[in-house]
Amino acid sequence: METSTHAPTHALSRGSVPLLVSFPHAGTGIPPDIEARMTPEALLRADTDWHLPLLYDFVAQMGASTLVPQMSRYVIDLNRPPEDTNLYPGQDTTGLVPQDTFHKQPLYRDGQAPGADEVAARRERFWQPYHDTLRGELERLRDLHGGAVLWDAHSISSVLPRFFDGKLPDLNLGTDQGRACAPGVQAAVEAVLAGQRDYTQVSNGRFKGGYITRHYGEPARGIHALQMEMCHCTYMDEPAPFGFRPDLAARVRPLLRQMLQAALDASVKARA
């Protein structure tokens, strides 16, 4: 695998197979000028998709491309539309530049929240480069292979009353209700999920895919996008300091690899 792009805001590692794994919420960086205005709760970065590049480290052996941001989702949310519309109308969500944590704790000290000009500047500085790189890599893979799979990797605390009741299923597949990928690609991943008994799972439940899945999935052009939202407890300690659990990761990694391979194989069949 050739690591070919290292931008100040993200890192792209280019692979040899038509698979791109994106980690839009895995970053933890906060520029000092922003950090100085934030609350102690914000600086815990509790809502990070912790350790996901480590959990998915096997994708390099598969030949996949990866895209990892440096900045925290508290700086800007790379999985939200640039115009900041709500992806789940009628449901509570956080925005393009969040103002509070998932537990509704303020991110900024009184009077220190960013205004419209700062939001626009962050969008230009952090959001746009990530998406330009994502689009460019998908098109490169499509040009080389005739199509591509985009796997948008996420994780979240298993209990968050703000967003869902009770405990979230362990594994949550989102395809924008089947619009972001070919039916055969979704079915192939669902078959892998249905064939295991270690984890609870659902397709297009509370999490149907965010902006990245919905915007970049173009099955008619051979680009198939899927989101996987995992509970933190499947591979790490949920309470702070949010430690990675190698024992749990070793259990779930083979299943993740099976799903990715199934999506990749099915995408090739969809092009035939």
Residue pairs with C-beta under 8 A, 6 or more apart in sequence:
1 13
1 14
1 15
1 16
1 60
1 63
2 13
2 14
3 11
3 12
3 13
3 14
4 12
4 13
4 14
5 11
5 12
5 14
5 133
6 12
7 129
7 133
8 70
9 69
9 70
9 71
9 125
9 126
9 129
9 130
10 27
10 67
10 68
10 69
10 70
10 129
10 130
10 133
11 66
11 67
11 68
11 70
12 65
12 66
12 67
12 133
12 137
13 60
13 65
13 66
13 67
14 65
14 137
14 140
15 59
15 60
15 62
15 63
15 64
15 65
15 66
16 63
17 62
17 63
17 64
17 145
17 264
18 141
18 142
18 144
18 145
18 146
18 147
18 148
18 149
18 264
18 267
19 59
19 62
19 63
19 64
19 65
19 141
19 148
19 149
19 151
19 260
19 263
19 264
20 64
20 65
20 66
20 67
20 134
20 137
20 138
20 141
20 148
20 149
20 150
20 151
21 56
21 59
21 64
21 65
21 66
21 67
21 151
21 153
21 260
22 66
22 67
22 134
22 150
22 151
22 152
22 153
22 212
23 49
23 52
23 53
23 56
23 66
23 67
23 68
23 69
23 153
24 49
24 69
24 73
24 77
24 78
24 79
24 130
24 152
24 154
24 210
24 212
25 47
25 48
25 49
25 73
25 77
25 78
25 79
25 154
26 48
26 49
26 50
26 51
26 52
26 53
26 68
26 69
26 153
27 48
27 68
27 69
27 70
27 71
27 72
27 73
27 75
28 45
28 48
28 72
29 70
29 71
29 72
29 75
30 38
30 43
30 45
30 71
30 72
30 74
30 75
31 71
31 75
34 75
35 43
37 108
37 109
37 112
38 74
38 107
38 108
38 109
38 112
39 105
39 106
39 107
39 108
39 109
41 101
41 105
41 106
41 107
42 74
42 101
42 105
42 106
42 107
42 108
44 240
45 72
45 74
46 101
46 102
46 103
46 157
46 240
46 242
47 73
47 74
47 101
47 102
47 156
47 157
48 72
48 73
48 242
49 73
49 153
49 154
49 155
49 156
50 155
50 232
50 236
50 242
50 244
51 235
51 236
51 242
51 244
52 153
52 154
52 155
53 66
53 68
54 244
54 249
55 235
55 244
55 249
55 252
55 253
55 256
56 66
56 153
56 256
58 253
58 256
58 257
59 66
59 260
60 66
62 257
62 260
62 261
62 264
64 260
65 137
65 141
67 130
67 133
67 134
67 137
69 78
69 126
69 130
71 126
73 79
73 98
74 98
74 107
75 97
75 122
75 126
76 96
76 97
76 122
76 123
76 126
76 127
77 94
77 95
77 96
77 97
77 98
78 126
78 127
78 130
78 131
78 212
79 152
79 154
79 210
79 211
79 212
80 87
80 95
80 96
80 210
80 211
81 87
81 96
81 211
81 215
82 96
82 123
82 127
82 128
84 95
84 96
84 97
84 119
86 93
87 93
87 210
87 211
87 214
88 208
91 163
92 162
92 163
93 163
94 100
94 102
96 119
96 123
96 127
97 114
97 118
97 119
97 122
98 107
99 106
99 107
99 108
99 113
100 106
100 107
101 107
102 156
102 157
102 160
102 162
102 163
103 160
103 162
104 162
107 113
108 114
114 122
134 150
134 212
134 216
135 216
138 148
138 150
138 216
138 223
141 147
141 148
142 148
142 221
142 222
142 223
146 222
146 271
147 221
147 222
147 223
147 224
147 267
147 268
147 270
147 271
148 222
148 223
148 224
148 267
149 181
149 185
149 223
149 224
149 225
149 226
149 260
149 263
149 264
149 267
150 212
150 213
150 216
150 217
150 223
150 224
150 225
150 226
151 226
151 227
151 228
151 260
151 263
152 209
152 210
152 212
152 213
152 225
152 226
152 227
152 228
153 228
154 207
154 210
154 227
154 228
154 229
154 230
155 229
155 230
155 231
155 232
155 234
155 235
155 236
156 168
156 229
156 230
156 231
156 232
157 231
157 232
157 238
158 167
158 168
158 170
158 231
158 232
158 233
158 238
159 166
159 167
159 168
160 168
163 206
164 206
167 231
168 206
168 229
168 231
169 199
169 200
169 201
169 202
169 205
169 231
170 199
170 200
170 201
170 230
170 231
170 233
170 234
171 193
171 199
171 200
171 201
171 202
171 228
171 229
171 230
171 231
171 234
171 255
172 201
172 202
172 203
172 205
172 206
172 207
172 227
172 228
172 229
172 230
173 186
173 189
173 190
173 193
173 201
173 202
173 203
173 204
173 226
173 227
173 228
174 180
174 203
174 204
174 207
174 208
174 209
174 210
174 213
174 226
174 227
174 228
174 229
175 181
175 186
175 203
175 204
175 208
175 209
175 213
175 217
175 225
175 226
175 227
176 204
176 208
176 209
176 213
176 214
176 217
176 225
177 204
177 208
178 186
178 204
179 214
179 217
180 209
180 213
180 214
180 216
180 217
180 219
180 224
180 225
180 226
181 217
181 219
181 224
181 225
181 226
181 263
181 267
182 219
182 224
182 266
182 267
182 270
184 266
184 269
184 270
185 219
185 224
185 226
185 263
185 266
185 267
185 270
186 203
186 226
187 266
188 262
188 263
188 265
188 266
189 226
189 259
189 262
189 263
189 266
190 203
191 262
192 255
192 258
192 259
192 262
193 201
193 203
193 259
194 201
196 255
198 251
198 252
198 255
199 234
199 252
199 255
207 227
207 229
208 227
209 217
209 225
209 226
209 227
210 227
212 225
212 227
213 225
213 226
213 227
214 225
216 223
216 225
217 223
217 224
217 225
217 226
218 225
219 270
222 267
222 270
222 271
224 263
224 267
224 270
226 263
228 256
228 259
230 252
232 238
232 242
233 248
234 248
234 252
235 244
235 245
235 248
235 249
235 252
236 242
236 243
236 244
236 245
236 248
236 249
237 243
237 245
